[in-house]
Amino acid sequence: MAEGEPQPTTGQETPLPRSRRRFVAVLGGGIAACVGLAYVGLQSFYEPVVRWFRQRQVPFRPIAAIDGLPVGEWKLVQFDAANPNGAGKTQEAVFVRKSADGPDALRVLSPRCPHKGCRVAWRTERTLFVCPCHGGTFDAEGKRTSGPPDAPLDDVNFRVEDGQLLVRFESPHA
């Protein structure tokens, strides 16, 4: 063959030089890592965002007269809530404490343990909320004190209108 003439191909491509192979491998690994991090990041933000949007669609509902709430103690207030499946109603509850008169003196907590969703009970003699399922305990403000739960009891969104306590409560069964 004369110099300068194209060489015939044998059907096999010449392998990439070592530095290009390394670059392609690092680039592929970097892309895979970015995709993995994006997946984990989106997964950790997805549930709270969905819960926030779903919560915004739940209307406030009156559950108790403010005058009927005892001052300085937690009271479990039960009420009917719409079944998330659309069929009938379900019985739900919240803990309410009035520290003085006026809407600013109210605190409303979910009775559901953040660990597995069991209903906690208020134990006046111990001044604790106690989860019967796994022994988790929460202080009088709803903060975790012991056991497997890794978070406090959830605050429930509420407001006061015309002497009535209204809550925006999403059923945990949704």
Secondary structure, 3 states (H helix, E strand, C coil): CCCCCCCCCCCCCCCCCHHHHHHHHHHHHHHHHHHHHHHHHHHHHHHHHHHHHHHHHCCCEEEEEHHHCCECCEEEEEEEEECCCCCCEEEEEEEEEECCCCHHHEEEECCECCCCCCECEEECCCCEEECCCCCCEECCCCCEEECCCCCCCCECEEEEECCEEEEECCCCCC
